[in-house]
Amino acid sequence: MSNPSLDIPFDESEFSPIAYDLGPGAHHATIDAGRFIPGRFGNCVYFAEEGKAEIIPHIYDFSQDFTFMIWVKAETPTSQSYVLLKFPGVNNFQVIYLHNPMQYWTHFCITQEGNIMRAYVNGELKGTLTRSVPITGFALLSDAPHSTGGFCSLDGGKSYPVAVPPTEIIDIIENTLQPVNIFVNNINLTALGVRVEKINGVLDMPDKKDPLKVDWDDYHGEVIDLVKPVFDVRNFSLQCWIKASGKEDLIQKWVTFKEHFEQPGTQRIRLDAGTKPLIFEAYHPESLKIENKWRDGTHLYGRFTLKLREPLPVKRVLKVTGSSCSITLTSQKMLSIFWGDGSSTHNIYGTGVTRSHNYSASGEYYVVIAGNIEEVTDFSTSAAVVWNKI
C-alpha cells in the first residue's frame, strides 16, 4: 500500500488557524472561516456556509495519476451530491453523480489512472469518466435546499501520488475505522482477517449484586448494607466482520478464529487504545456463528458478534518487561492471577503470600490479578502497576 503524500487529520484545537499535514511534504492548510469541533476521529474542521482549508502553493499535477480521499458530512440535508470536474475553458464542466446525501460521516474518494477518473463513496464505485484532456480542478458538491449556504464537516484528508485500487481503498477505510488495536490471546485480530466495527460495554460498570437487606414491618423503607458493594460479571460485545478472498478462505479464517473460543478456560482480550491497555479474561458462552455474508465483487465478507463474559470483572493490571514476575500480597479473599502467556494461578489468599512465574521467553507481558482487589493489603511486585483497579 502506498504512503500518503498528503495527510491532514484536521485534529487541531478549536480556533487553530492551521490544519497540519503529517505527510512528507508538510503542506499545511490555512483555515479561513472555519473552526475545529469533535469529528469522526478526534476533531474535524467545520465550515458554516463559507470558508476553506487552503494549501499554497498548489500541490497537484493533474496530468499525473493521483488519489484524493476525505471523510465528509453535510450538516444541511441534501437531495444529491456529485463531483464536478473542471476542464480548460469557460464553463467547461462534467459531473459524476454520487447518489448519496452525505448526511452522516461518509468516505469520499476520487482517483485518476491515465485518462480514467473514478469516484467512490464508502469504497463503492459510483461513477467513471474518461477524459480527453487533463482536468484543472475538481470539487465535491451537494444540493442545499431553499438556496441556503452549505454547512459541512471534513475529517481525515489524504492524497496519494498513484491511483489507489479499489481493494486498497477499502483497506484504508478499514484501518481508519479501527483506531483501537484489539488482540485475542496476544494475536491482533487484523492478522486473523477480522475487523471490529463497534465495541459495547468494555467501560461499563458491571451490575451490583443484590446486597443484604432487612425489611421491618413497622419501619419505612428498608435497611440495606451498602458498605462493601460487590459486582456481578461483566458482559461486553464486539461487532465484527471477517474478510476473505472466497469461500475456502472464509472457512479457513473462520475455523482459525473460532478455535480461540473453543479452548478451555478464559481467553485474553486486549484493547490497545493508548499507553494503558484494557485487559479482559473472558469466555464466549453462546454459539459463535456468522450472522450474514455478502460480496463486493472480489471479496467475501461475513459479519458476526462476539458476546463475551468476564467472570472476574474487578482487577489489577501489571506490566512485566523481562522473563519473570513475582507478586507478594495479603488478602483474606481468594484471588486469581493470569500471567499473560496463557497460564494462570487460582485460589490465592493469606498473609504475605508470594507467587512467582517464569516466562519461556523474555518480552512484555500483562499480568491480571482478579478478585476483591479493594481488600488486598501489603502488596508488592517486581512488575510495573498499569491499573491499580479497573
Phi, psi and omega in degrees: 000136181290152174272143181291141174275340176224129183217097182244104182285344185055047185245042184267173176290164196312310187250028178298135178277356185231139167252117191276138176268121179270003178284177185293336183271350182051050179272077183290147182257135174275130182265124180241119177061031176229166177214165184259131181226169176303132186233207181291320178224107185066233177263165174221171176261137184239131178241128179252097176070339180209174175113170182196159169247109192246134175247124178234132358284169179297144187249356183265139167249101188286002173272353182249160176298145177200166172222136172231135179217152182198153171268133186222147174221125177272114183292329177267123180306136184239159177267340184198150173227153183199162174259125176260123180255125182262132178242164181303142179111170182275132178053038180257090185233155166221156184232154169239116181281140185256344176053046179209126182286347180054035180288334177244170181304123187228137178269120178250140180214138173231138180232154172231121179232105187065238178254016179255126176247136182230143178240136183234147171233120183053037178083357181261129179295125182253337181184154181229143178221132176261119183263151177263333177226159179298146174288162173253355178169171177212160179215143173264120187233157173218153179275114177269130182289159174062023177057032178272165176286167182266142174241119185217158175236142180233142181211147170058054178282134179221150174224146181231146181277018179221167172275103182293128181290160185305319182296325179286329175300315179297319179299319179296317177298315180300314181294326178291322183285348181240071179291343179263127175275128184240132184238143170241119183051044176068016175248125179297132181301329179297330177291341178263004180082014185254135174242144178253123181259342179204138180241127182235131167089358185290333180256001180288142173287130178299156176298147175279142173289153180297123180281171177294128181231144174234129182245105180271134184299325187257017177239144173293146173068221184210158173259123187227139181271106179246017183294315182233089178296141179239136188256150176276186180294161174259129173249130177214165185218153174235117176275120191233164165217154185240139185246133182218161181276348180179186184297314182296319179295320179297315180299315182296315180294320181294317179298315180299318182292310187289342176300332179300325185263007173259356180282156177291156177078187177276161178245145183278120175248126181232130177247113177267102181236028183154204182280342181240102184289157171265130185241137178224140170251103192225167174226166181251103187283340184259174174293133180264117185214152176284129185273325175203161181227151177204164179240154171248015182103327181244316185248157176251134182238152174222134181255141178205166180234126173275115178255099192256151182228125180253109185295326182242089192278343182258128189205163170245137184244131178242157175239126178255130171240105185142212186235008180206161179213140178229137181227132175234130183207167173236125180205134176269354175253143183290139181237162174236142177243125174252117193278350176096358178242016181098349179259159183208160177228132187238170175057050180262122176199165179127187182257125178061037181282133179244134173230134181234156181214136175251135180265154182290337179213150178288139181177201177253129180224145176252123182258134178246125171253116189241143179143211179278074185300326183294345180258008177280135177232163176051054184267136173212153182202155175277350181266173176268140178275119179270307175235123178289324175202130179214000000 
